[in-house]
Amino acid sequence: MKIKVINADIPKVKCDLLAVGFFEGTGKLTGWTAEADKMLGGTISSLISGGEITGKLSSSTVIHSKSSHPVRRVLVVGLGKRVELDMDAIRMASCAVIRSAKKVKAKTVATAIHESGDVDRFDACRALTEASILDNYEFKGYKTDKDDEDNEGLDELIVLSDKAADVPGYKKSVFTGQVCADAANKAKDLVNMPSNMLTPKDFVKIARETCSQNRIKLKVLGVPEIKKLGMGALWGVAKGSIHEPAVLVMEYNGGGPGARPFGLVGKGITFDSGGISIKPSKKMHEMKGDMAGAAAVLFSMEALSRIGLKKNVVAVVPLTENMPDGGALKPGDVIKTINGKTVEIISTDAEGRLILADALGYANKLGVSKLMDFATLTGACTVALGDVASAILGNDDEYVESVIASADKSGERLWRLPLYKEYREYLKSSVADMKNCSDLGKASTSTAAIFLKEFVGDTPWVHVDIANTADLDRDVRFYKKGPTGAGVFTAINYLLYS
């Protein structure tokens, strides 16, 4: 979808659908909505008086214009109460515009920026851009029947500015929003891909193409390097698959030589059967998406490069399948990790923390200033938080709070869970330094993070568990059912504005 910003009067805008906003409980029409009402001969005012247009958030009413007008239809979208307008409301209203446009098969949509109270108009423009691109996303899949036109999205979005002086600022906001939303959509593509088409080797190929086009240095660690570095946890998980593991080490140098890099880590299990501790067959097909953290990190790196971040960032992404063949890890096995700690395997389905342990340990050895990891790690996260917020845990209070603030601004929600030292006792083992999971079934999300904490040393670190938000089974706020690209906006916003 192409996006452009123009300064023009409504009667001169050529589009299939013009979207204007209306606040709930508002009397007199103003701005773009008043202009659209004038063009339509008072139709909007009449529908408001009749109660058909209420302004309730995300409500929408399509009005056909006269054939002589370059605007074929006008959409009045509800913005909710003026005093409650925030970035989320703008995102939700923007999604309503895209969905209405698809219903009437509009290809070119023009929309106005709405601001009120504390909402900055340029932030609003970025939010509108991101939400529109996310909602316009459709995964084409592998169907041979290509006649399904209902899934076709918009071709062009026109952002209207009522001041010529604001156009450059809006264009900058559109660019940033488009880069970030494109990154999230690319991550969604990978989560949607079947695991037979996205093996670790396939992921590496995609990463090579992405990095080569975006000034990102890429080093791929294969089996010899993994063994030499002592990544026994990753190798232990990988042994059960016919597909060899790999570790991506991506470097973006926007901050110049000498500046310590920020560290990103993403869990890359391209399919998780549970291993010997095999999962129930129901919904196991969804485990093709257990690499959502890896996808988020890969395309966050691409976005940061496209934006031109003035910082150094290194990303470490471990890639493997978790399968149950004759060489697979078994409950009761003991493995050695990159930092020398030994781990007793209680469940082979607690494999994500194993590969993350080696990846975090490796990233820490690279001398990163801070660490942030994203992982579809625990089902307990869904039990605790449902599908409306990811869990965040960390070892530095100020850092955790700043990441939460960055996520809030980006539209992603994070809720902090504790890392009480007592949880470490759940992992005590009689034969190794620790177990890979507790057999008590308590505080599983916190216990998993306590395990990871053993591999970050004194480096400030946050762990974001996106198991409940990476792939939705219903629409939630401005996220559609399906993969969401969880983590992309949090990582980018933190690095851009921290």
RODO-2510 file (C-alpha; in nm, 4 decimals, decimal comma):
residues 498
     n   res          X          Y          Z
     1     m     0,0000     0,0000     0,0000
     2     k     0,1389     0,3378    -0,1027
     3     i     0,0988     0,6258     0,1417
     4     k     0,1311     0,9923     0,0575
     5     v     0,0655     1,3203     0,2384
     6     i    -0,1057     1,6118     0,0665
     7     n    -0,2383     1,9543     0,1570
     8     a    -0,5618     1,9969    -0,0353
     9     d    -0,9260     2,0987    -0,0008
    10     i    -1,1698     1,8094     0,0223
    11     p    -1,3544     1,8817    -0,3061
    12     k    -1,0229     1,8473    -0,4901
    13     v    -0,9249     1,5119    -0,3363
    14     k    -0,9750     1,2227    -0,5751
    15     c    -1,0403     0,8930    -0,3940
    16     d    -1,2783     0,6009    -0,3628
    17     l    -1,3393     0,6751     0,0032
    18     l    -1,2842     0,9844     0,2173
    19     a    -1,2689     0,9178     0,5919
    20     v    -1,3531     1,1918     0,8417
    21     g    -1,4013     1,1637     1,2156
    22     f    -1,6800     1,2496     1,4570
    23     f    -1,6556     1,2688     1,8357
    24     e    -1,9256     1,1151     2,0498
    25     g    -2,1473     1,3783     2,2079
    26     t    -2,0203     1,6553     1,9816
    27     g    -2,2604     1,9186     1,8568
    28     k    -2,1228     2,1471     1,5885
    29     l    -1,9175     1,9914     1,3106
    30     t    -1,5694     2,1338     1,2541
    31     g    -1,2664     2,0891     1,0311
    32     w    -1,2610     1,8130     0,7715
    33     t    -1,5957     1,6726     0,8842
    34     a    -1,7665     2,0094     0,8388
    35     e    -1,6154     2,0400     0,4906
    36     a    -1,7351     1,6905     0,3992
    37     d    -2,0826     1,7721     0,5318
    38     k    -2,0936     2,0845     0,3169
    39     m    -1,9884     1,8833     0,0106
    40     l    -2,2648     1,6320     0,0832
    41     g    -2,5305     1,8982     0,1287
    42     g    -2,5730     1,8481     0,5035
    43     t    -2,6185     1,4701     0,4938
    44     i    -2,3760     1,4089     0,7822
    45     s    -2,5552     1,6616     1,0044
    46     s    -2,8884     1,5020     0,9192
    47     l    -2,7658     1,1535     1,0087
    48     i    -2,6238     1,2826     1,3367
    49     s    -2,9553     1,4467     1,4228
    50     g    -3,1348     1,1238     1,3409
    51     g    -2,9058     0,9220     1,5677
    52     e    -2,7570     0,7134     1,2882
    53     i    -2,4107     0,8615     1,3386
    54     t    -2,3177     0,8500     1,7089
    55     g    -1,9426     0,8956     1,7186
    56     k    -1,8964     0,5788     1,9230
    57     l    -1,5370     0,4633     1,8864
    58     s    -1,4791     0,2638     1,5653
    59     s    -1,8401     0,2992     1,4478
    60     s    -1,8639     0,3747     1,0778
    61     t    -2,1193     0,5102     0,8332
    62     v    -2,0627     0,5176     0,4559
    63     i    -2,2332     0,7903     0,2516
    64     h    -2,2322     0,7951    -0,1284
    65     s    -2,1546     1,1299    -0,2862
    66     k    -2,2787     1,2792    -0,6106
    67     s    -2,1286     1,1401    -0,9278
    68     s    -1,9817     1,4820    -1,0100
    69     h    -1,7527     1,4733    -0,7065
    70     p    -1,4034     1,3181    -0,7248
    71     v    -1,4791     1,1688    -0,3811
    72     r    -1,6974     0,8642    -0,4493
    73     r    -1,7917     0,7916    -0,0877
    74     v    -1,7505     0,9524     0,2529
    75     l    -1,6944     0,7469     0,5659
    76     v    -1,7741     0,8997     0,9028
    77     v    -1,5785     0,7071     1,1658
    78     g    -1,6454     0,7367     1,5376
    79     l    -1,3592     0,8712     1,7498
    80     g    -1,5235     0,8164     2,0876
    81     k    -1,5398     1,0942     2,3450
    82     r    -1,3082     1,3864     2,2744
    83     v    -1,1617     1,3861     2,6260
    84     e    -1,0778     1,0132     2,5908
    85     l    -0,8994     1,0395     2,2581
    86     d    -0,5598     0,8757     2,2835
    87     m    -0,3219     0,6871     2,0573
    88     d    -0,5132     0,3622     2,0960
    89     a    -0,8386     0,5324     1,9952
    90     i    -0,6679     0,6724     1,6855
    91     r    -0,5352     0,3268     1,5985
    92     m    -0,8764     0,1654     1,6434
    93     a    -1,0505     0,4314     1,4370
    94     s    -0,7868     0,3906     1,1652
    95     c    -0,8508     0,0166     1,1540
    96     a    -1,2224     0,0849     1,1205
    97     v    -1,1449     0,2976     0,8152
    98     i    -0,9439     0,0211     0,6492
    99     r    -1,2067    -0,2435     0,7214
   100     s    -1,4860    -0,0239     0,5871
   101     a    -1,2783     0,0480     0,2766
   102     k    -1,2362    -0,3228     0,2119
   103     k    -1,6089    -0,3824     0,2477
   104     v    -1,6873    -0,1337    -0,0283
   105     k    -1,3813    -0,2508    -0,2287
   106     a    -1,2213     0,0925    -0,2221
   107     k    -0,8661     0,1029    -0,3533
   108     t    -0,7764     0,4635    -0,2758
   109     v    -0,8634     0,6084     0,0648
   110     a    -0,8065     0,9607     0,1919
   111     t    -0,8125     1,0230     0,5668
   112     a    -0,7650     1,3159     0,7971
   113     i    -0,5470     1,3449     1,1072
   114     h    -0,7469     1,4009     1,4246
   115     e    -0,5954     1,5489     1,7352
   116     s    -0,7276     1,6584     2,0717
   117     g    -0,5891     1,7224     2,4172
   118     d    -0,2546     1,5586     2,4771
   119     v    -0,2321     1,3782     2,1428
   120     d     0,0447     1,5204     1,9281
   121     r    -0,0632     1,5447     1,5645
   122     f     0,2598     1,3919     1,4333
   123     d     0,2366     1,1018     1,6789
   124     a    -0,1240     1,0624     1,5691
   125     c    -0,0089     1,0484     1,2075
   126     r     0,2389     0,7730     1,2863
   127     a    -0,0254     0,5774     1,4798
   128     l    -0,2724     0,6127     1,1926
   129     t    -0,0093     0,4913     0,9457
   130     e     0,0932     0,1898     1,1515
   131     a    -0,2603     0,0775     1,2304
   132     s    -0,3695     0,1164     0,8686
   133     i    -0,0799    -0,0932     0,7365
   134     l    -0,1272    -0,3600     1,0023
   135     d    -0,4983    -0,3867     0,9286
   136     n    -0,4457    -0,3882     0,5531
   137     y    -0,2222    -0,6955     0,5915
   138     e    -0,3390    -1,0243     0,4411
   139     f    -0,1345    -1,3441     0,4273
   140     k    -0,1847    -1,4852     0,0795
   141     g    -0,0942    -1,8358     0,1845
   142     y    -0,0614    -2,1268    -0,0522
   143     k    -0,4068    -2,1607    -0,2043
   144     t    -0,4102    -2,2319    -0,5750
   145     d    -0,7449    -2,0539    -0,6169
   146     k    -0,6561    -1,6861    -0,6579
   147     d    -1,0106    -1,5603    -0,7233
   148     d    -1,0779    -1,4519    -0,3654
   149     e    -1,1048    -1,0760    -0,4128
   150     d    -1,2460    -1,0203    -0,0654
   151     n    -0,8951    -1,0418     0,0790
   152     e    -0,7487    -0,7774    -0,1472
   153     g    -0,6347    -0,4673     0,0366
   154     l    -0,5964    -0,1001    -0,0423
   155     d    -0,3619     0,0310    -0,3075
   156     e    -0,3161     0,3830    -0,1723
   157     l    -0,3724     0,5779     0,1482
   158     i    -0,3754     0,9568     0,1265
   159     v    -0,3099     1,1445     0,4512
   160     l    -0,4643     1,4918     0,4461
   161     s    -0,2997     1,7914     0,6085
   162     d    -0,4906     2,1153     0,6574
   163     k    -0,1633     2,3097     0,6813
   164     a     0,1041     2,3066     0,4141
   165     a     0,3674     2,3695     0,6828
   166     d     0,2804     2,0393     0,8512
   167     v     0,3345     1,8253     0,5412
   168     p     0,7092     1,7620     0,5997
   169     g     0,6427     1,6558     0,9605
   170     y     0,3614     1,4263     0,8531
   171     k     0,5814     1,2731     0,5847
   172     k     0,8462     1,1936     0,8462
   173     s     0,5828     1,0355     1,0705
   174     v     0,4447     0,8343     0,7803
   175     f     0,7912     0,7087     0,6917
   176     t     0,8671     0,5937     1,0470
   177     g     0,5246     0,4357     1,0836
   178     q     0,5488     0,2600     0,7502
   179     v     0,8938     0,1163     0,8274
   180     c     0,7800    -0,0131     1,1672
   181     a     0,4530    -0,1588     1,0404
   182     d     0,6265    -0,3194     0,7432
   183     a     0,8647    -0,4862     0,9890
   184     a     0,5752    -0,6186     1,1955
   185     n     0,4012    -0,7497     0,8834
   186     k     0,7168    -0,9272     0,7699
   187     a     0,7387    -1,0911     1,1108
   188     k     0,3745    -1,1958     1,0718
   189     d     0,4584    -1,3535     0,7363
   190     l     0,7179    -1,5787     0,8984
   191     v     0,4841    -1,6799     1,1807
   192     n     0,2241    -1,7702     0,9193
   193     m     0,4656    -1,9861     0,7199
   194     p     0,4449    -2,3660     0,7649
   195     s     0,7475    -2,5203     0,9327
   196     n     0,8334    -2,7360     0,6316
   197     m     0,8870    -2,4101     0,4410
   198     l     1,0609    -2,2292     0,7268
   199     t     1,3296    -2,4597     0,8622
   200     p     1,6335    -2,3094     1,0378
   201     k     1,8116    -2,3166     0,7019
   202     d     1,5244    -2,1270     0,5368
   203     f     1,5290    -1,8697     0,8160
   204     v     1,9010    -1,8201     0,7642
   205     k     1,8423    -1,7576     0,3941
   206     i     1,5807    -1,4915     0,4698
   207     a     1,8152    -1,3319     0,7218
   208     r     2,0995    -1,3210     0,4663
   209     e     1,8776    -1,1410     0,2162
   210     t     1,7456    -0,9001     0,4789
   211     c     2,0860    -0,8128     0,6214
   212     s     2,2576    -0,7755     0,2835
   213     q     1,9996    -0,5149     0,1833
   214     n     2,0141    -0,3164     0,5073
   215     r     2,3735    -0,2452     0,6134
   216     i     2,3644    -0,5211     0,8731
   217     k     2,6629    -0,7500     0,9215
   218     l     2,5627    -1,1131     0,9556
   219     k     2,7589    -1,4044     1,0957
   220     v     2,5969    -1,7481     1,0956
   221     l     2,7185    -1,9991     1,3522
   222     g     2,6753    -2,3586     1,2404
   223     v     2,7081    -2,6855     1,4296
   224     p     3,0917    -2,6746     1,4590
   225     e     3,0843    -2,3225     1,6058
   226     i     2,7898    -2,4065     1,8327
   227     k     2,9803    -2,7022     1,9784
   228     k     3,3087    -2,5099     2,0029
   229     l     3,1414    -2,2265     2,1944
   230     g     2,9929    -2,4722     2,4416
   231     m     2,6297    -2,4078     2,3500
   232     g     2,5251    -2,7425     2,4915
   233     a     2,1705    -2,6305     2,5637
   234     l     2,1020    -2,5299     2,2038
   235     w     2,2748    -2,8387     2,0694
   236     g     2,0801    -3,0578     2,3098
   237     v     1,7492    -2,9287     2,1765
   238     a     1,8633    -2,9479     1,8141
   239     k     1,9765    -3,3107     1,8256
   240     g     1,6217    -3,4380     1,7876
   241     s     1,5732    -3,2800     1,4444
   242     i     1,7055    -3,3695     1,1020
   243     h     1,7469    -2,9949     1,0392
   244     e     2,0731    -2,8520     1,1685
   245     p     2,0583    -2,5580     1,4089
   246     a     2,2122    -2,2183     1,3487
   247     v     2,2753    -1,8986     1,5405
   248     l     2,2369    -1,5623     1,3675
   249     v     2,4652    -1,2866     1,4928
   250     m     2,3581    -0,9558     1,3381
   251     e     2,5462    -0,6294     1,3874
   252     y     2,4145    -0,2838     1,3039
   253     n     2,6699    -0,0099     1,3585
   254     g     2,4883     0,3215     1,3571
   255     g     2,6616     0,4616     1,6632
   256     g     3,0172     0,4506     1,5433
   257     p     3,3232     0,2568     1,6619
   258     g     3,3764     0,2185     2,0326
   259     a     3,0129     0,2545     2,1384
   260     r     2,8916    -0,0533     2,3259
   261     p     2,6096    -0,2256     2,1383
   262     f     2,2602    -0,2846     2,2674
   263     g     2,1693    -0,6541     2,2628
   264     l     1,8545    -0,8124     2,1181
   265     v     1,7785    -1,1838     2,1446
   266     g     1,4843    -1,3730     1,9922
   267     k     1,3681    -1,7309     2,0404
   268     g     1,3754    -1,9196     1,7088
   269     i     1,2093    -2,2591     1,7461
   270     t     1,0821    -2,3131     1,3918
   271     f     0,8623    -2,5978     1,5125
   272     d     0,8007    -2,7186     1,8650
   273     s     0,6642    -3,0704     1,9038
   274     g     0,7605    -3,0677     2,2700
   275     g     1,0320    -3,3226     2,2008
   276     i     1,0142    -3,6454     2,4036
   277     s     0,7745    -3,4601     2,6380
   278     i     0,5483    -3,4367     2,3366
   279     k     0,2634    -3,1896     2,3244
   280     p    -0,1014    -3,2923     2,2789
   281     s    -0,1938    -3,3111     1,9113
   282     k    -0,4695    -3,0506     1,9458
   283     k    -0,3331    -2,7174     1,8284
   284     m     0,0169    -2,8558     1,7828
   285     h     0,0070    -2,7128     1,4297
   286     e     0,0213    -2,3677     1,5879
   287     m     0,3736    -2,4449     1,7091
   288     k     0,5065    -2,3429     1,3691
   289     g     0,4901    -1,9936     1,5219
   290     d     0,7320    -2,0643     1,8054
   291     m     0,9892    -1,8503     1,6246
   292     a     0,7871    -1,5284     1,6612
   293     g     1,0545    -1,3763     1,8857
   294     a     1,3240    -1,4480     1,6280
   295     a     1,1119    -1,2923     1,3527
   296     a     1,0480    -0,9833     1,5648
   297     v     1,4196    -0,9359     1,6279
   298     l     1,5226    -0,9912     1,2646
   299     f     1,2826    -0,7332     1,1254
   300     s     1,3341    -0,4882     1,4109
   301     m     1,6975    -0,4836     1,3025
   302     e     1,5915    -0,4154     0,9449
   303     a     1,3638    -0,1308     1,0563
   304     l     1,6327     0,0296     1,2716
   305     s     1,8690     0,0236     0,9757
   306     r     1,6104     0,1770     0,7426
   307     i     1,5362     0,4527     0,9928
   308     g     1,9085     0,5154     1,0451
   309     l     1,9326     0,4647     1,4212
   310     k     2,2383     0,6380     1,5669
   311     k     2,3268     0,3496     1,7959
   312     n     2,5037     0,0150     1,7726
   313     v     2,2868    -0,2952     1,8062
   314     v     2,3797    -0,6624     1,8039
   315     a     2,1148    -0,9338     1,7727
   316     v     2,1590    -1,3013     1,8550
   317     v     1,8969    -1,5427     1,7239
   318     p     1,9196    -1,9178     1,7965
   319     l     1,7363    -2,1338     1,5412
   320     t     1,6325    -2,4975     1,5684
   321     e     1,3406    -2,7365     1,5729
   322     n     1,2360    -2,9287     1,8843
   323     m     1,1623    -3,2817     1,7655
   324     p     1,1497    -3,6286     1,9310
   325     d     1,3734    -3,8613     1,7309
   326     g     1,6196    -4,1144     1,8729
   327     g     1,8896    -3,8555     1,9334
   328     a     1,6655    -3,6111     2,1179
   329     l     1,7084    -3,4904     2,4731
   330     k     1,5316    -3,7033     2,7337
   331     p     1,3885    -3,6086     3,0709
   332     g     1,6600    -3,6754     3,3243
   333     d     1,9470    -3,5820     3,0914
   334     v     2,2063    -3,3283     3,2061
   335     i     2,3555    -3,0732     2,9675
   336     k     2,6191    -2,8011     2,9981
   337     t     2,5465    -2,4445     2,8838
   338     i     2,7666    -2,1719     2,7377
   339     n     2,8589    -2,0291     3,0785
   340     g     2,9468    -2,3707     3,2203
   341     k     2,6330    -2,4201     3,4269
   342     t     2,4790    -2,7674     3,4153
   343     v     2,1072    -2,8213     3,3671
   344     e     1,8933    -3,1237     3,4488
   345     i     1,6192    -3,1723     3,1914
   346     i     1,2804    -3,2178     3,3565
   347     s     1,0717    -3,1479     3,0460
   348     t     1,1973    -3,1335     2,6903
   349     d     0,9024    -2,9037     2,6213
   350     a     1,0805    -2,6353     2,8227
   351     e     1,3232    -2,5973     2,5357
   352     g     1,2865    -2,2282     2,4608
   353     r     1,4701    -2,1217     2,7746
   354     l     1,7504    -2,3632     2,6864
   355     i     1,8287    -2,2077     2,3508
   356     l     1,7788    -1,8579     2,4922
   357     a     2,0234    -1,9349     2,7730
   358     d     2,3049    -1,9981     2,5272
   359     a     2,2028    -1,7002     2,3125
   360     l     2,1876    -1,4604     2,6090
   361     g     2,5183    -1,5925     2,7366
   362     y     2,6780    -1,5400     2,3961
   363     a     2,5331    -1,1883     2,3599
   364     n     2,6611    -1,1019     2,7058
   365     k     3,0120    -1,2106     2,6066
   366     l     2,9948    -0,9640     2,3162
   367     g     2,9956    -0,6819     2,5709
   368     v     2,6445    -0,5464     2,5218
   369     s     2,5283    -0,2510     2,7308
   370     k     2,1793    -0,3925     2,7841
   371     l     1,9843    -0,7000     2,6818
   372     m     1,6266    -0,7431     2,5640
   373     d     1,4811    -1,0766     2,4604
   374     f     1,1508    -1,1755     2,3030
   375     a     1,0144    -1,5271     2,3244
   376     t     0,6942    -1,7270     2,2971
   377     l     0,8021    -1,8960     2,6175
   378     t     0,5258    -2,0019     2,8559
   379     g     0,1612    -2,1010     2,8336
   380     a     0,1290    -1,9687     3,1884
   381     c     0,1589    -1,6188     3,0444
   382     t    -0,1810    -1,6681     2,8792
   383     v    -0,3308    -1,7921     3,2042
   384     a    -0,2028    -1,4846     3,3868
   385     l    -0,2649    -1,2097     3,1332
   386     g    -0,5002    -1,3461     2,8690
   387     d    -0,4375    -1,2112     2,5210
   388     v    -0,4234    -0,8377     2,5952
   389     a    -0,0728    -0,7873     2,7370
   390     s     0,2659    -0,9550     2,7183
   391     a     0,4626    -1,0263     3,0323
   392     i     0,7843    -0,8421     3,1068
   393     l     1,0415    -0,9369     3,3689
   394     g     1,3871    -0,7995     3,4339
   395     n     1,6746    -0,7378     3,6723
   396     d     1,6812    -0,3562     3,6584
   397     d     1,3745    -0,1593     3,7731
   398     e     1,4481     0,1603     3,5822
   399     y     1,5170    -0,0304     3,2623
   400     v     1,1995    -0,2375     3,2939
   401     e     0,9869     0,0721     3,3482
   402     s     1,1410     0,2509     3,0491
   403     v     1,0669    -0,0476     2,8232
   404     i     0,7067    -0,0570     2,9484
   405     a     0,6725     0,3145     2,8680
   406     s     0,8143     0,2604     2,5185
   407     a     0,5710    -0,0253     2,4611
   408     d     0,2753     0,1836     2,5780
   409     k     0,3633     0,4583     2,3333
   410     s     0,3900     0,2058     2,0514
   411     g     0,0524     0,0441     2,1233
   412     e     0,1912    -0,2768     2,2726
   413     r     0,1036    -0,3602     2,6310
   414     l     0,3450    -0,5062     2,8836
   415     w     0,2669    -0,6118     3,2402
   416     r     0,5474    -0,6732     3,4862
   417     l     0,5706    -1,0045     3,6702
   418     p     0,8104    -1,0631     3,9620
   419     l     1,1509    -1,2269     3,9784
   420     y     1,1483    -1,3123     4,3470
   421     k     1,4578    -1,4987     4,4603
   422     e     1,2368    -1,7689     4,6103
   423     y     1,1455    -1,8801     4,2564
   424     r     1,5065    -1,9904     4,2081
   425     e     1,4449    -2,2610     4,4681
   426     y     1,1877    -2,4172     4,2323
   427     l     1,4772    -2,5031     4,0007
   428     k     1,7026    -2,6748     4,2529
   429     s     1,8409    -3,0040     4,1254
   430     s     2,0141    -3,2865     4,3090
   431     v     2,2331    -3,3734     4,0101
   432     a     2,2992    -3,0403     3,8326
   433     d     2,3256    -2,6691     3,8960
   434     m     1,9559    -2,6334     3,8206
   435     k     1,6556    -2,7866     3,6487
   436     n     1,5262    -2,6474     3,3207
   437     c     1,1791    -2,6130     3,4753
   438     s     0,9951    -2,6739     3,7971
   439     d     0,7899    -2,9886     3,8458
   440     l     0,5616    -2,7981     4,0842
   441     g     0,3586    -2,6196     3,8163
   442     k     0,3814    -2,2859     3,9987
   443     a     0,4736    -1,9378     3,8728
   444     s     0,5894    -2,0834     3,5414
   445     t     0,6452    -1,7518     3,3640
   446     s     0,8533    -1,6120     3,6493
   447     t     1,0398    -1,9400     3,6923
   448     a     1,1334    -1,9456     3,3244
   449     a     1,2683    -1,5912     3,3559
   450     i     1,4602    -1,6838     3,6722
   451     f     1,6289    -1,9547     3,4656
   452     l     1,7262    -1,7016     3,1964
   453     k     1,8560    -1,4584     3,4586
   454     e     2,1394    -1,7027     3,5295
   455     f     2,2906    -1,6207     3,1885
   456     v     2,2914    -1,2393     3,1790
   457     g     2,5288    -1,1670     3,4662
   458     d     2,5124    -0,8043     3,5807
   459     t     2,3967    -0,6742     3,2422
   460     p     2,0649    -0,4854     3,2613
   461     w     1,8144    -0,7227     3,1016
   462     v     1,4457    -0,7507     3,0236
   463     h     1,2629    -1,0608     2,9096
   464     v     0,9357    -1,0194     2,7186
   465     d     0,7159    -1,3284     2,7044
   466     i     0,4935    -1,2961     2,3962
   467     a     0,3455    -1,6467     2,4096
   468     n    -0,0029    -1,5005     2,4566
   469     t     0,0149    -1,2091     2,2130
   470     a     0,2208    -1,3289     1,9153
   471     d    -0,0727    -1,5081     1,7498
   472     l    -0,4317    -1,4232     1,8453
   473     d    -0,7447    -1,6338     1,8065
   474     r    -0,9657    -1,3231     1,8030
   475     d    -0,9480    -0,9511     1,7256
   476     v    -0,8003    -0,7551     2,0183
   477     r    -0,8102    -0,3738     2,0085
   478     f    -0,6462    -0,2819     1,6765
   479     y    -0,4855    -0,6242     1,6262
   480     k    -0,6605    -0,8674     1,3949
   481     k    -0,6936    -1,2377     1,4595
   482     g    -0,3709    -1,4162     1,3685
   483     p    -0,0026    -1,3212     1,4056
   484     t     0,0620    -0,9714     1,5388
   485     g     0,4346    -0,9040     1,5021
   486     a     0,4522    -0,8728     1,8823
   487     g     0,7720    -0,7163     2,0084
   488     v     0,8645    -0,5234     1,6942
   489     f     0,7180    -0,1902     1,8062
   490     t     0,8491    -0,2245     2,1612
   491     a     1,2066    -0,2888     2,0474
   492     i     1,2066    -0,0125     1,7867
   493     n     1,0434     0,2494     2,0081
   494     y     1,2768     0,1791     2,2971
   495     l     1,5861     0,2107     2,0806
   496     l     1,4594     0,5211     1,9010
   497     y     1,3563     0,7189     2,2071
   498     s     1,5546     0,5876     2,5062
***
